[in-house]
Amino acid sequence: MTRNSATTNRWRAAAVLSAALGMAACASDVPPPTAQLGAASQAVQEAERANALQYAPVALQSARDKLAAADKAMRADERTRARRLAEEARVDAELATVTSQRAVTQQAAAAVRQSATPTTPQSATAPNAAPGAAPVYSGSTLGTLPATGSGASGSSYPAPSAVPPAPAGSLGTSTGNSWGYSYPEVRQ
């Protein structure tokens, strides 16, 4: 054996040894996924408290199955697989929780809508109101004011207009009304 081949063999042996040590180090570098398993377990318990068995049974069962598989992988020292399964179990449990909370919220909203809806529909205008009359809400009584004339509720006051009429010949002058309000001068 020559000196060159001995050196080459040493380098090869060193390379193989370092590769083997590197692979062994990588195998033990994956820490146990205890945090992920704990988070998944808590998420499953929260889903159960949120009534997911009733509202999201498929997602809850999937979370339980994946959590059990993660525990089994952990016992078999398959840490990477256990971590992945634990994270999937947590996500499935969170989905079950949110789905359950959504269903409960929708039921509560439907109950509120049903209690807020009157049992008999009421018209916004009185049955004997004049066509074109605006709805008027007076206290708890529902009535309308006719377009002109006296009020339907027994009032003898005329229906209000948007602007009181100006006195004849007052255009171009600044004059007031009976309430003491002065209109600005209008020029044509």
Secondary structure as GFF3:
##gff-version 3
##sequence-region A 1 188
A	DSSP	alpha_helix	3	29	.	.	.	ID=ss1
A	DSSP	alpha_helix	34	49	.	.	.	ID=ss2
A	DSSP	alpha_helix	52	55	.	.	.	ID=ss3
A	DSSP	alpha_helix	57	75	.	.	.	ID=ss4
A	DSSP	alpha_helix	79	116	.	.	.	ID=ss5
A	DSSP	beta_strand	134	138	.	.	.	ID=ss6
A	DSSP	beta_strand	141	145	.	.	.	ID=ss7
###
